Each structure stands twice: as C-alpha cells, then as structure tokens.
Amino acid sequence: MIEHHTILGGKVHVYKRPNSPRWQCATYLGGKNRRTTTKEQSLSKAKEIAEDWYLQLRGKLRNGEIKTEKTFREASEQFLREYDVITRGERSKVYVDGQHWRSRVHLVPFFGPLGLSEITAGKVQEYRINRLEEAMKKRGKAPAHNTMHQEIVTLRQTLKTAVRQGWLDRLPDLSEPYRSSPKISHRAWFSPEEYKKLYEATRKRAHEPKMSRFKWESEQLHDFVLLAANTGLRPDEAWRLQFRDVTIVEDEGSGHKILEIEVRGKRGVGYCKSMPGAVLPFERLKARPRPARADHAAKDNNGANSTTNGSGELRLPEPTDLIFPKWQRELFKTILDEEHLRVDREARPRTAYSLRHTYICLRLMEGADIYQIAKNCRTSVEMIEKYYASHIKTNLDAAAINIMRPKPKKKENQPKT
C-alpha cells in the first residue's frame, strides 16, 4: 500500500513507494506529469522540499525555461524510430547510420532543448554559423557544402515528422540566404579520344601485367572498363551483378547481340540493355577461370562465403558468383595517372563513376533519344539535361541557329516619264 499525502491544495503529491524509505513528490504542470525524489525519510522535511521544488518549477515555467511543447530532441527520436522501420531494406545501412550520426553529433546538441516552434529560419542560420566556427577551430577549414546540405536534409525530415505528428504547424524557411544558386557543372567523363586511350592502356596492362600474379586482376579491370562504358551501370550496380543477372540476346531492332541485365542498385531492381561492345567482355568474364582470392574478395565484400571448391585451384565462375568480386581501385588510379587522365580540364577527379557518365555522353553525341537513355540508366531526363546534355556540342543544331533573314532585293532605277 502506497502512503500518500497532498500539499498546496492538492497541487503536489508526496508519496512513498513500497520497500523504499524515502519520499517522492509529483505534480502536473505545463501539460506534463513531473516527479522527483525528495531524498528524505522524514515526512515534514519531504513536504518542505516538495513545496520548494514545485515553486521552482512554477518560476521556470513563467520564465519560459520549461517547454510546454514537444522539443526537437523528442521529434528527432520519433523521426529516427520511423526512419529505421519504414526504410528497412530500401536505403543502404550506411545512409541510415549517417542519419543517426548527423542527428546525434550535430543537430540534437544544438536544437535538442528547443521547443519546435522556436526553430525558426534565424535559428537555422545560427546553426550554420556555429558549425562553420566550430569546424574552423578544430580543422582550420569550413565543412564541405555537401556535408551541410546533408545535415539540413536531416533537419528538414525531422521537422516534417513533427508536422505529421501535429507537433508543428508548418516548416520554417530552411533555404540558405546570401548565396546565389551554385554553378551547375558537368560530371567528369572521358571524351572519345580519352576513352580510347584508357581502354588501350587497360588492354595493354591485361596482356602485359607488371607482375604476373596480378594478371587476373588486370584482365578483370579491362573488362570492367569496357562493360561499364557500354552499359552505363553505376559502380555499385556493377559490383552487385551476378552472372545469372546477365543474358546475351539478339536485339530485334538492330539485329546485334547485346546484354540484357537485371540491375539491383539504389533505385531498386531495374533493367538495362547494353551496347554490342559489352558482349565480348562479358563472354571473357564468364569463361575466365577464377583464383581462390576472388572468393575471399567476395566474402569480404558481402560478408558471406562465395561458392568455392576449397582447394585453392582455378575454377570457372558459377551463376551465383559476383562478376566483379573486387574493385581494382588502386590499379585503375595507377593507369589513369600513367595516361594523364586522372582529372579533367576543370580538375575534377575521374573515378569508376566517370565510365557511366562517358556512356551517357557518348550516346547523346550519337543522337540517341534522351528519354530512352534515362530509362536505360535508371535516372531522369531532368538529371541528364542538367548534368550531361548542356555541354554536348552535338546537341546544338547549327542549321537551326545560323538562320539569316534574306536580304531584300534592291529596286532597279525606273526611267523617268
């Protein structure tokens, strides 16, 4: 049986739990039940402490120190709980962990105790300034633009959760003042001449590796370059591919042999039809015996054992094997450096993603339909027009641009009558 007393006209309750010698106190204030321990065994002293505690709460409530609304910390907890459940299996674990990390390390320490209505456009601007000043103190340089963009995205999603829960009427203005729209620059890619230079270099390395034990890796890299530039696959899509995901078919429209690929990537499951130039590299990949280290690479990448005979001998790939169990990043960089292709003329570094950009640009230069390219690359026409089509010279029709109005004929002098 709980021993129970009330003070201050029933506004404060003093009680003792069973098997506890100390008194507790509780009240309902600011739309919320609040309780604490008096740490006293004497009832009279416990009542005095409970009264002082209640009056202090009243003063804090009057001064705005106690929030009568949901705080950002509560909205953040709700958002992360929803995000983990709703996006399970749809977003990568790395991205989900990033949402937790941005909330825990940056957003909650700054906005956490604030009521949701206190998060205004001015407060968001204070956050940007605070992040800049802290980064300059610790590292001597400002956070990257993309870093700040991701943090504001997490902030917006948290506040949208509060709106859905009815804790907030509307979102504040989260746009960045004083900055003009950033320059839209095209993605790093290989021009036709540069692409030819690249695949000739990887072919030479495949035939004449600097160390014979790395011949298999050199051959894999050469075929990856050709396959990626003839399909437009994202690197992560290519690295998820298994041999059973690819089929060699004869295209009815062109009569050429092409690859039909079942793609699994950040946009879910999609389909891709390759250029004819991807068929021969795939046939070589399928016929190439795999060393045991390829199985170890697949295990490291996927966290599960790939099919292996356990003897360490060469074996032909099986349908469930990854086509590219390991990305030869360092070898790719070395060849780019040797051929002076590491960066483009705007000093943007070229990566495996540049092969996808090369595929899109080369298709546009050949006059392919932009809508079909977008479907085949599992992206949007808007993205292609924004980042690719703007710098392709073949998109400009000189005949349509250089139209000149015909000059009027001069009137001949008529004889006077």
Secondary structure as GFF3:
##gff-version 3
##sequence-region A 1 417
A	DSSP	beta_strand	3	7	.	.	.	ID=ss1
A	DSSP	beta_strand	12	16	.	.	.	ID=ss2
A	DSSP	beta_strand	24	29	.	.	.	ID=ss3
A	DSSP	beta_strand	32	37	.	.	.	ID=ss4
A	DSSP	alpha_helix	43	62	.	.	.	ID=ss5
A	DSSP	alpha_helix	72	86	.	.	.	ID=ss6
A	DSSP	alpha_helix	93	102	.	.	.	ID=ss7
A	DSSP	pi_helix	103	107	.	.	.	ID=ss8
A	DSSP	alpha_helix	108	111	.	.	.	ID=ss9
A	DSSP	three_ten_helix	116	118	.	.	.	ID=ss10
A	DSSP	alpha_helix	121	139	.	.	.	ID=ss11
A	DSSP	alpha_helix	145	165	.	.	.	ID=ss12
A	DSSP	alpha_helix	192	207	.	.	.	ID=ss13
A	DSSP	three_ten_helix	212	214	.	.	.	ID=ss14
A	DSSP	alpha_helix	215	231	.	.	.	ID=ss15
A	DSSP	alpha_helix	235	240	.	.	.	ID=ss16
A	DSSP	three_ten_helix	243	245	.	.	.	ID=ss17
A	DSSP	beta_strand	246	250	.	.	.	ID=ss18
A	DSSP	beta_strand	257	265	.	.	.	ID=ss19
A	DSSP	beta_strand	268	273	.	.	.	ID=ss20
A	DSSP	three_ten_helix	276	278	.	.	.	ID=ss21
A	DSSP	alpha_helix	279	287	.	.	.	ID=ss22
A	DSSP	alpha_helix	292	302	.	.	.	ID=ss23
A	DSSP	alpha_helix	329	338	.	.	.	ID=ss24
A	DSSP	alpha_helix	353	365	.	.	.	ID=ss25
A	DSSP	alpha_helix	370	376	.	.	.	ID=ss26
A	DSSP	alpha_helix	381	387	.	.	.	ID=ss27
A	DSSP	three_ten_helix	389	391	.	.	.	ID=ss28
A	DSSP	three_ten_helix	393	395	.	.	.	ID=ss29
A	DSSP	alpha_helix	398	401	.	.	.	ID=ss30
###
